[in-house]
Amino acid sequence: MPVFQKAFVLIKVAPGHTEDVVDALMKIPEVTEAHIVPGDWDVIAVISAQKQIVVPSDEKVYRLVLDKVVKIKHVQDTSTMVSQFSKTK
């Protein structure tokens, strides 16, 4: 059974384009959730990266953010947090 690691990407978006960015994020297969939130950041995206022996999941997450997320039109800034341990119901 594959093991996945979660990461949370906080995203600042140009005013008036939050829903466009959320729609674009949801087209990325590794993005499992995208939430519009109030506060310093506009969107939180949840990424699920499969752990592999050759490429660490941390590196896969950062490549995904750099190669796909930051290139979405109207994305102004990001901050990525990679989960080291999780529990879910």
FISEKOL-867512 format. One record per atom (N, C-alpha, C): residue number from 1; atom name; x, y, z negated. Coordinates in pm, whole numbers, plus 50000, padded with zeros to 5 digits. Example, Ala and Ser with C-alpha at 12.3 -4.5 7.8 and 13.67 -1.06 7.14 Angstrom:
<pts>
+-----+------+-------+-------+-------+
!   n ! atom !  east ! north !    up !
+-----+------+-------+-------+-------+
!   1 !    N ! 51319 ! 49431 ! 49220 !
!   1 !   CA ! 51230 ! 49550 ! 49220 !
!   1 !    C ! 51320 ! 49670 ! 49220 !
!   2 !    N ! 51285 ! 49775 ! 49292 !
!   2 !   CA ! 51367 ! 49894 ! 49286 !
!   2 !    C ! 51290 ! 50003 ! 49213 !
+-----+------+-------+-------+-------+
</pts>
This chain:
<pts>
+-----+------+-------+-------+-------+
!   n ! atom !  east ! north !    up !
+-----+------+-------+-------+-------+
!   1 !    N ! 50085 ! 49882 ! 50000 !
!   1 !   CA ! 50000 ! 50000 ! 50000 !
!   1 !    C ! 50090 ! 50125 ! 50000 !
!   2 !    N ! 50066 ! 50218 ! 50092 !
!   2 !   CA ! 50149 ! 50339 ! 50097 !
!   2 !    C ! 50131 ! 50426 ! 49973 !
!   3 !    N ! 50237 ! 50495 ! 49936 !
!   3 !   CA ! 50234 ! 50587 ! 49822 !
!   3 !    C ! 50242 ! 50729 ! 49878 !
!   4 !    N ! 50156 ! 50815 ! 49827 !
!   4 !   CA ! 50151 ! 50952 ! 49873 !
!   4 !    C ! 50189 ! 51048 ! 49761 !
!   5 !    N ! 50248 ! 51160 ! 49800 !
!   5 !   CA ! 50279 ! 51265 ! 49705 !
!   5 !    C ! 50198 ! 51388 ! 49743 !
!   6 !    N ! 50141 ! 51453 ! 49643 !
!   6 !   CA ! 50063 ! 51574 ! 49668 !
!   6 !    C ! 50147 ! 51698 ! 49652 !
!   7 !    N ! 50112 ! 51797 ! 49731 !
!   7 !   CA ! 50173 ! 51930 ! 49718 !
!   7 !    C ! 50062 ! 52032 ! 49730 !
!   8 !    N ! 50082 ! 52145 ! 49666 !
!   8 !   CA ! 49985 ! 52253 ! 49667 !
!   8 !    C ! 50052 ! 52375 ! 49729 !
!   9 !    N ! 49990 ! 52429 ! 49833 !
!   9 !   CA ! 50048 ! 52544 ! 49902 !
!   9 !    C ! 49957 ! 52664 ! 49879 !
!  10 !    N ! 50011 ! 52765 ! 49812 !
!  10 !   CA ! 49939 ! 52890 ! 49791 !
!  10 !    C ! 49966 ! 52977 ! 49912 !
!  11 !    N ! 49861 ! 53038 ! 49967 !
!  11 !   CA ! 49875 ! 53109 ! 50094 !
!  11 !    C ! 49812 ! 53248 ! 50085 !
!  12 !    N ! 49888 ! 53350 ! 50128 !
!  12 !   CA ! 49834 ! 53485 ! 50143 !
!  12 !    C ! 49797 ! 53502 ! 50290 !
!  13 !    N ! 49678 ! 53562 ! 50311 !
!  13 !   CA ! 49622 ! 53573 ! 50445 !
!  13 !    C ! 49592 ! 53720 ! 50474 !
!  14 !    N ! 49609 ! 53759 ! 50600 !
!  14 !   CA ! 49573 ! 53895 ! 50642 !
!  14 !    C ! 49424 ! 53916 ! 50615 !
!  15 !    N ! 49387 ! 54035 ! 50567 !
!  15 !   CA ! 49246 ! 54062 ! 50534 !
!  15 !    C ! 49152 ! 54029 ! 50651 !
!  16 !    N ! 49042 ! 53963 ! 50616 !
!  16 !   CA ! 48939 ! 53931 ! 50714 !
!  16 !    C ! 48961 ! 53802 ! 50792 !
!  17 !    N ! 49067 ! 53728 ! 50759 !
!  17 !   CA ! 49099 ! 53609 ! 50838 !
!  17 !    C ! 49109 ! 53482 ! 50754 !
!  18 !    N ! 49057 ! 53486 ! 50633 !
!  18 !   CA ! 49069 ! 53371 ! 50542 !
!  18 !    C ! 49004 ! 53246 ! 50599 !
!  19 !    N ! 48883 ! 53259 ! 50649 !
!  19 !   CA ! 48814 ! 53140 ! 50702 !
!  19 !    C ! 48883 ! 53085 ! 50826 !
!  20 !    N ! 48941 ! 53173 ! 50909 !
!  20 !   CA ! 49016 ! 53127 ! 51027 !
!  20 !    C ! 49135 ! 53041 ! 50985 !
!  21 !    N ! 49205 ! 53086 ! 50880 !
!  21 !   CA ! 49321 ! 53012 ! 50831 !
!  21 !    C ! 49277 ! 52878 ! 50773 !
!  22 !    N ! 49169 ! 52876 ! 50697 !
!  22 !   CA ! 49118 ! 52751 ! 50640 !
!  22 !    C ! 49083 ! 52654 ! 50752 !
!  23 !    N ! 49016 ! 52701 ! 50856 !
!  23 !   CA ! 48981 ! 52615 ! 50970 !
!  23 !    C ! 49107 ! 52558 ! 51037 !
!  24 !    N ! 49209 ! 52641 ! 51054 !
!  24 !   CA ! 49334 ! 52595 ! 51114 !
!  24 !    C ! 49406 ! 52493 ! 51024 !
!  25 !    N ! 49404 ! 52518 ! 50894 !
!  25 !   CA ! 49466 ! 52424 ! 50800 !
!  25 !    C ! 49401 ! 52286 ! 50809 !
!  26 !    N ! 49270 ! 52283 ! 50819 !
!  26 !   CA ! 49199 ! 52155 ! 50819 !
!  26 !    C ! 49223 ! 52075 ! 50947 !
!  27 !    N ! 49285 ! 52134 ! 51047 !
!  27 !   CA ! 49322 ! 52061 ! 51169 !
!  27 !    C ! 49455 ! 51988 ! 51152 !
!  28 !    N ! 49528 ! 52018 ! 51046 !
!  28 !   CA ! 49655 ! 51951 ! 51017 !
!  28 !    C ! 49622 ! 51822 ! 50941 !
!  29 !    N ! 49658 ! 51706 ! 50995 !
!  29 !   CA ! 49618 ! 51579 ! 50932 !
!  29 !    C ! 49659 ! 51564 ! 50786 !
!  30 !    N ! 49774 ! 51616 ! 50748 !
!  30 !   CA ! 49822 ! 51600 ! 50610 !
!  30 !    C ! 49753 ! 51692 ! 50510 !
!  31 !    N ! 49680 ! 51792 ! 50559 !
!  31 !   CA ! 49605 ! 51881 ! 50470 !
!  31 !    C ! 49473 ! 51813 ! 50438 !
!  32 !    N ! 49456 ! 51779 ! 50310 !
!  32 !   CA ! 49335 ! 51707 ! 50268 !
!  32 !    C ! 49228 ! 51799 ! 50213 !
!  33 !    N ! 49269 ! 51918 ! 50167 !
!  33 !   CA ! 49175 ! 52015 ! 50111 !
!  33 !    C ! 49226 ! 52155 ! 50138 !
!  34 !    N ! 49134 ! 52249 ! 50151 !
!  34 !   CA ! 49170 ! 52391 ! 50159 !
!  34 !    C ! 49062 ! 52470 ! 50085 !
!  35 !    N ! 49105 ! 52554 ! 49992 !
!  35 !   CA ! 49013 ! 52627 ! 49904 !
!  35 !    C ! 49040 ! 52777 ! 49914 !
!  36 !    N ! 48935 ! 52854 ! 49934 !
!  36 !   CA ! 48945 ! 53000 ! 49926 !
!  36 !    C ! 48931 ! 53036 ! 49779 !
!  37 !    N ! 49026 ! 53114 ! 49728 !
!  37 !   CA ! 49029 ! 53146 ! 49586 !
!  37 !    C ! 49050 ! 53295 ! 49564 !
!  38 !    N ! 48999 ! 53348 ! 49453 !
!  38 !   CA ! 49026 ! 53488 ! 49421 !
!  38 !    C ! 49162 ! 53500 ! 49353 !
!  39 !    N ! 49217 ! 53620 ! 49353 !
!  39 !   CA ! 49342 ! 53642 ! 49282 !
!  39 !    C ! 49455 ! 53683 ! 49374 !
!  40 !    N ! 49578 ! 53654 ! 49329 !
!  40 !   CA ! 49697 ! 53694 ! 49404 !
!  40 !    C ! 49712 ! 53620 ! 49537 !
!  41 !    N ! 49660 ! 53500 ! 49545 !
!  41 !   CA ! 49666 ! 53419 ! 49666 !
!  41 !    C ! 49525 ! 53404 ! 49721 !
!  42 !    N ! 49514 ! 53382 ! 49850 !
!  42 !   CA ! 49382 ! 53374 ! 49914 !
!  42 !    C ! 49333 ! 53232 ! 49936 !
!  43 !    N ! 49427 ! 53141 ! 49958 !
!  43 !   CA ! 49391 ! 53003 ! 49989 !
!  43 !    C ! 49487 ! 52909 ! 49916 !
!  44 !    N ! 49433 ! 52797 ! 49869 !
!  44 !   CA ! 49516 ! 52688 ! 49820 !
!  44 !    C ! 49490 ! 52569 ! 49911 !
!  45 !    N ! 49597 ! 52517 ! 49971 !
!  45 !   CA ! 49587 ! 52398 ! 50054 !
!  45 !    C ! 49650 ! 52281 ! 49979 !
!  46 !    N ! 49586 ! 52166 ! 49986 !
!  46 !   CA ! 49639 ! 52045 ! 49925 !
!  46 !    C ! 49693 ! 51957 ! 50038 !
!  47 !    N ! 49820 ! 51921 ! 50026 !
!  47 !   CA ! 49886 ! 51837 ! 50126 !
!  47 !    C ! 49916 ! 51702 ! 50064 !
!  48 !    N ! 49894 ! 51597 ! 50141 !
!  48 !   CA ! 49928 ! 51463 ! 50096 !
!  48 !    C ! 50032 ! 51406 ! 50193 !
!  49 !    N ! 50154 ! 51386 ! 50143 !
!  49 !   CA ! 50264 ! 51337 ! 50226 !
!  49 !    C ! 50302 ! 51196 ! 50182 !
!  50 !    N ! 50310 ! 51107 ! 50278 !
!  50 !   CA ! 50345 ! 50969 ! 50246 !
!  50 !    C ! 50492 ! 50959 ! 50210 !
!  51 !    N ! 50520 ! 50892 ! 50099 !
!  51 !   CA ! 50658 ! 50870 ! 50057 !
!  51 !    C ! 50722 ! 50767 ! 50148 !
!  52 !    N ! 50844 ! 50798 ! 50193 !
!  52 !   CA ! 50917 ! 50709 ! 50282 !
!  52 !    C ! 51058 ! 50693 ! 50229 !
!  53 !    N ! 51123 ! 50586 ! 50270 !
!  53 !   CA ! 51261 ! 50563 ! 50226 !
!  53 !    C ! 51357 ! 50656 ! 50300 !
!  54 !    N ! 51336 ! 50674 ! 50429 !
!  54 !   CA ! 51430 ! 50751 ! 50511 !
!  54 !    C ! 51418 ! 50902 ! 50487 !
!  55 !    N ! 51293 ! 50952 ! 50482 !
!  55 !   CA ! 51270 ! 51096 ! 50463 !
!  55 !    C ! 51194 ! 51115 ! 50332 !
!  56 !    N ! 51255 ! 51177 ! 50233 !
!  56 !   CA ! 51184 ! 51200 ! 50107 !
!  56 !    C ! 51057 ! 51281 ! 50130 !
!  57 !    N ! 50953 ! 51253 ! 50052 !
!  57 !   CA ! 50825 ! 51322 ! 50071 !
!  57 !    C ! 50840 ! 51472 ! 50045 !
!  58 !    N ! 50929 ! 51513 ! 49953 !
!  58 !   CA ! 50951 ! 51656 ! 49930 !
!  58 !    C ! 50995 ! 51724 ! 50059 !
!  59 !    N ! 51089 ! 51660 ! 50128 !
!  59 !   CA ! 51138 ! 51717 ! 50254 !
!  59 !    C ! 51027 ! 51718 ! 50359 !
!  60 !    N ! 50947 ! 51614 ! 50363 !
!  60 !   CA ! 50836 ! 51608 ! 50459 !
!  60 !    C ! 50737 ! 51721 ! 50432 !
!  61 !    N ! 50708 ! 51748 ! 50306 !
!  61 !   CA ! 50617 ! 51857 ! 50270 !
!  61 !    C ! 50674 ! 51990 ! 50316 !
!  62 !    N ! 50798 ! 52017 ! 50285 !
!  62 !   CA ! 50857 ! 52145 ! 50321 !
!  62 !    C ! 50866 ! 52163 ! 50473 !
!  63 !    N ! 50897 ! 52056 ! 50546 !
!  63 !   CA ! 50899 ! 52063 ! 50693 !
!  63 !    C ! 50759 ! 52094 ! 50746 !
!  64 !    N ! 50659 ! 52032 ! 50687 !
!  64 !   CA ! 50520 ! 52055 ! 50727 !
!  64 !    C ! 50481 ! 52201 ! 50705 !
!  65 !    N ! 50518 ! 52254 ! 50589 !
!  65 !   CA ! 50486 ! 52394 ! 50559 !
!  65 !    C ! 50559 ! 52487 ! 50655 !
!  66 !    N ! 50688 ! 52463 ! 50675 !
!  66 !   CA ! 50767 ! 52551 ! 50762 !
!  66 !    C ! 50730 ! 52537 ! 50910 !
!  67 !    N ! 50699 ! 52416 ! 50953 !
!  67 !   CA ! 50672 ! 52393 ! 51095 !
!  67 !    C ! 50528 ! 52417 ! 51135 !
!  68 !    N ! 50436 ! 52407 ! 51040 !
!  68 !   CA ! 50294 ! 52419 ! 51076 !
!  68 !    C ! 50220 ! 52529 ! 51000 !
!  69 !    N ! 50225 ! 52525 ! 50867 !
!  69 !   CA ! 50143 ! 52617 ! 50788 !
!  69 !    C ! 50183 ! 52763 ! 50809 !
!  70 !    N ! 50310 ! 52794 ! 50796 !
!  70 !   CA ! 50351 ! 52935 ! 50808 !
!  70 !    C ! 50334 ! 52989 ! 50950 !
!  71 !    N ! 50320 ! 52899 ! 51047 !
!  71 !   CA ! 50301 ! 52942 ! 51186 !
!  71 !    C ! 50155 ! 52967 ! 51222 !
!  72 !    N ! 50064 ! 52940 ! 51129 !
!  72 !   CA ! 49922 ! 52969 ! 51154 !
!  72 !    C ! 49904 ! 53120 ! 51160 !
!  73 !    N ! 49834 ! 53164 ! 51262 !
!  73 !   CA ! 49810 ! 53308 ! 51279 !
!  73 !    C ! 49741 ! 53364 ! 51154 !
!  74 !    N ! 49787 ! 53478 ! 51109 !
!  74 !   CA ! 49734 ! 53553 ! 50995 !
!  74 !    C ! 49786 ! 53505 ! 50859 !
!  75 !    N ! 49870 ! 53400 ! 50855 !
!  75 !   CA ! 49934 ! 53361 ! 50730 !
!  75 !    C ! 50048 ! 53459 ! 50705 !
!  76 !    N ! 50047 ! 53522 ! 50587 !
!  76 !   CA ! 50147 ! 53623 ! 50555 !
!  76 !    C ! 50257 ! 53573 ! 50461 !
!  77 !    N ! 50223 ! 53480 ! 50373 !
!  77 !   CA ! 50320 ! 53431 ! 50275 !
!  77 !    C ! 50271 ! 53299 ! 50220 !
!  78 !    N ! 50365 ! 53217 ! 50172 !
!  78 !   CA ! 50328 ! 53090 ! 50108 !
!  78 !    C ! 50417 ! 53065 ! 49988 !
!  79 !    N ! 50367 ! 52981 ! 49899 !
!  79 !   CA ! 50446 ! 52930 ! 49787 !
!  79 !    C ! 50403 ! 52784 ! 49770 !
!  80 !    N ! 50501 ! 52695 ! 49771 !
!  80 !   CA ! 50471 ! 52552 ! 49768 !
!  80 !    C ! 50512 ! 52490 ! 49636 !
!  81 !    N ! 50422 ! 52410 ! 49580 !
!  81 !   CA ! 50449 ! 52338 ! 49457 !
!  81 !    C ! 50429 ! 52189 ! 49484 !
!  82 !    N ! 50533 ! 52110 ! 49462 !
!  82 !   CA ! 50525 ! 51966 ! 49484 !
!  82 !    C ! 50501 ! 51898 ! 49350 !
!  83 !    N ! 50397 ! 51817 ! 49346 !
!  83 !   CA ! 50363 ! 51746 ! 49223 !
!  83 !    C ! 50465 ! 51637 ! 49194 !
!  84 !    N ! 50510 ! 51629 ! 49070 !
!  84 !   CA ! 50603 ! 51526 ! 49029 !
!  84 !    C ! 50531 ! 51408 ! 48962 !
!  85 !    N ! 50412 ! 51436 ! 48908 !
!  85 !   CA ! 50333 ! 51332 ! 48841 !
!  85 !    C ! 50189 ! 51376 ! 48843 !
!  86 !    N ! 50098 ! 51285 ! 48876 !
!  86 !   CA ! 49956 ! 51319 ! 48883 !
!  86 !    C ! 49871 ! 51208 ! 48826 !
!  87 !    N ! 49755 ! 51247 ! 48778 !
!  87 !   CA ! 49649 ! 51155 ! 48741 !
!  87 !    C ! 49520 ! 51210 ! 48799 !
!  88 !    N ! 49439 ! 51122 ! 48853 !
!  88 !   CA ! 49309 ! 51162 ! 48905 !
!  88 !    C ! 49204 ! 51064 ! 48860 !
!  89 !    N ! 49080 ! 51107 ! 48866 !
!  89 !   CA ! 48968 ! 51018 ! 48833 !
!  89 !    C ! 48911 ! 50963 ! 48959 !
+-----+------+-------+-------+-------+
</pts>
